[in-house]
């Protein structure tokens, strides 16, 4: 039975020409949760996704689907501002829902699906 000390999952998984990332929280380089505002947390989540993409030779332009969980509906505008900064004119399909998250202080969780094919 997992102790909770180390999550029983992969940060990302390659299958059938796609890279699936696990949900990313706003962990900084020291693996501490940033409990700042929604823009800071969103930027960290997306930076963590970008690192996973880069490890596979991909960029945010390869992302085809994003799923987002926000803990506060009022954070939607701030989240969108950071999201647009990251993706620019690229518009992957996206689902966004309001939900509690497993880690206290986390305001956003983001997972992405990227394709290895030329986009």
PyMOL commands that set and color helices and strands:
alter all, ss='L'
color gray80, all
select helices_A, chain A and resi 38-55+60-62+73-87
alter helices_A, ss='H'
color red, helices_A
select strands_A, chain A and resi 12-15+18-21+63-70+93-98+108-115
alter strands_A, ss='S'
color yellow, strands_A
deselect
rebuild
show_as cartoon
